[in-house]
Amino acid sequence: MNQLTVVRFRVRYRLGEYLEVVRLQAQASPALAAAGSWRRGCCLALLSLFATGVFSIRAWQAGSSHFHIDVAGLRRRSRRGVTFIAWAEVMQISETAHGYLVRGTQSWLLLPFRGLSSEQQGELMQMFQVYARTSAAAIVSAPMVPG
């Protein structure tokens, strides 16, 4: 990888990807972890139902997301606006079933695998190693924890 590497792709988020992120975030909550299994299951079911409605509205408003990842950071542009996470703001990178979840100090971005070629995934991993404060080993194996 050279300093001029740029990863660009376009994707429209899917409900399963969004729900996975919501569930991971909820399961990292100490309050939910302390709840009994029945209560935890009910909370996750209600949260999933609510998140489905939120996703439907947001996905309709946003349309496709255009990603541009370079030496400056990660940028997603959609009809809802631009989300930018500078590399210095990256707090955690987690690999989920659907993609890489990049958590910044103010926002997060899901980079779906289905939008990336295998070459782009390799370039992205190299960028994570070079620019982010998180090591490549931590990216692959890190569980979601509150930031």
C-alpha positions as CSV (number, residue, x, y, z in Angstrom):
1,M,0.0,0.0,0.0
2,N,1.3,3.4,-0.8
3,Q,0.2,6.7,0.8
4,L,-2.1,7.5,-2.2
5,T,-4.3,4.4,-1.7
6,V,-8.0,5.3,-1.8
7,V,-10.8,2.8,-1.3
8,R,-14.2,3.8,-2.8
9,F,-17.4,1.9,-3.0
10,R,-21.1,2.4,-2.9
11,V,-23.7,0.3,-1.0
12,R,-27.2,0.5,0.3
13,Y,-27.4,-0.7,3.9
14,R,-29.6,-3.7,4.6
15,L,-31.8,-4.3,7.6
16,G,-29.8,-7.3,8.9
17,E,-26.6,-5.3,8.9
18,Y,-28.2,-2.5,10.9
19,L,-29.9,-4.8,13.4
20,E,-26.6,-6.6,14.0
21,V,-24.9,-3.3,14.9
22,V,-27.8,-2.3,17.2
23,R,-27.7,-5.7,19.0
24,L,-24.0,-5.7,19.4
25,Q,-24.2,-2.2,20.9
26,A,-27.0,-3.3,23.3
27,Q,-25.3,-6.5,24.4
28,A,-22.2,-4.4,25.4
29,S,-24.4,-2.5,27.8
30,P,-23.7,-3.4,31.5
31,A,-27.4,-3.0,32.3
32,L,-28.5,-5.5,29.7
33,A,-25.7,-7.9,30.7
34,A,-26.9,-7.8,34.3
35,A,-30.5,-8.6,33.3
36,G,-31.8,-12.1,33.4
37,S,-32.0,-14.1,30.2
38,W,-35.8,-13.7,29.8
39,R,-35.6,-9.9,30.4
40,R,-32.5,-9.6,28.1
41,G,-34.4,-11.5,25.4
42,C,-37.5,-9.3,25.7
43,C,-35.4,-6.1,25.6
44,L,-33.5,-7.3,22.5
45,A,-36.8,-8.2,20.8
46,L,-38.3,-4.8,21.5
47,L,-35.1,-3.0,20.5
48,S,-35.1,-5.0,17.2
49,L,-38.7,-4.0,16.5
50,F,-38.0,-0.3,17.2
51,A,-34.7,-0.4,15.3
52,T,-36.6,-1.9,12.3
53,G,-38.8,1.1,12.1
54,V,-35.9,3.5,12.5
55,F,-34.0,1.7,9.8
56,S,-36.9,1.9,7.4
57,I,-37.2,5.6,7.8
58,R,-33.4,6.3,7.7
59,A,-32.8,4.0,4.7
60,W,-35.5,5.6,2.7
61,Q,-34.1,9.1,3.5
62,A,-30.4,8.1,2.9
63,G,-30.6,6.0,-0.2
64,S,-27.2,4.7,-1.3
65,S,-24.1,5.4,0.7
66,H,-20.9,6.4,-1.1
67,F,-17.7,5.6,0.8
68,H,-14.4,7.3,0.3
69,I,-11.5,6.1,2.6
70,D,-8.1,7.6,2.3
71,V,-5.2,9.0,4.4
72,A,-7.5,11.6,5.9
73,G,-10.1,9.2,7.2
74,L,-13.4,7.5,6.4
75,R,-16.2,9.4,4.7
76,R,-19.7,8.3,3.9
77,R,-21.9,10.5,1.8
78,S,-25.7,9.9,1.3
79,R,-28.8,12.0,0.8
80,R,-28.8,12.5,4.6
81,G,-25.4,14.2,4.5
82,V,-21.8,13.4,5.1
83,T,-20.3,11.4,8.0
84,F,-16.6,11.7,8.5
85,I,-14.3,10.0,10.9
86,A,-10.7,11.1,10.9
87,W,-8.2,8.3,11.7
88,A,-7.2,10.1,14.9
89,E,-10.8,9.8,16.1
90,V,-11.1,6.0,15.5
91,M,-11.7,4.4,18.9
92,Q,-12.4,0.8,17.8
93,I,-12.7,-1.3,14.7
94,S,-14.7,-4.6,15.0
95,E,-15.3,-7.2,12.5
96,T,-18.9,-8.3,12.4
97,A,-20.7,-10.9,10.3
98,H,-21.5,-8.2,7.7
99,G,-18.5,-5.9,7.7
100,Y,-16.2,-3.7,9.7
101,L,-17.7,-1.5,12.3
102,V,-15.6,1.6,12.8
103,R,-16.4,3.6,16.0
104,G,-15.2,7.1,16.1
105,T,-15.5,9.6,19.0
106,Q,-18.8,11.1,17.7
107,S,-20.2,8.5,15.2
108,W,-19.8,5.1,13.7
109,L,-19.7,3.6,10.2
110,L,-20.4,0.1,9.0
111,L,-18.3,-0.9,6.0
112,P,-20.2,-3.9,4.5
113,F,-18.1,-6.7,3.1
114,R,-20.5,-7.1,0.1
115,G,-19.5,-3.6,-1.1
116,L,-15.7,-4.4,-1.1
117,S,-13.7,-6.5,-3.5
118,S,-11.1,-8.8,-1.9
119,E,-8.4,-6.4,-3.0
120,Q,-10.2,-3.5,-1.3
121,Q,-10.6,-5.5,1.9
122,G,-6.8,-6.1,1.9
123,E,-6.1,-2.4,1.3
124,L,-8.6,-1.5,4.0
125,M,-6.8,-3.8,6.5
126,Q,-3.5,-2.2,5.7
127,M,-5.0,1.3,6.2
128,F,-6.4,0.2,9.6
129,Q,-2.8,-1.0,10.5
130,V,-1.1,2.2,9.3
131,Y,-3.6,4.9,10.2
132,A,-5.8,3.7,13.1
133,R,-4.6,3.4,16.7
134,T,-5.9,-0.2,16.7
135,S,-3.6,-3.1,15.6
136,A,-4.7,-5.5,12.9
137,A,-4.8,-8.4,15.4
138,A,-7.2,-6.4,17.6
139,I,-9.4,-5.6,14.6
140,V,-10.0,-9.2,13.8
141,S,-10.6,-10.5,17.3
142,A,-11.9,-7.5,19.3
143,P,-15.4,-8.0,20.9
144,M,-17.7,-5.0,21.0
145,V,-17.2,-3.1,24.2
146,P,-18.5,0.3,25.3
147,G,-16.2,3.1,24.0
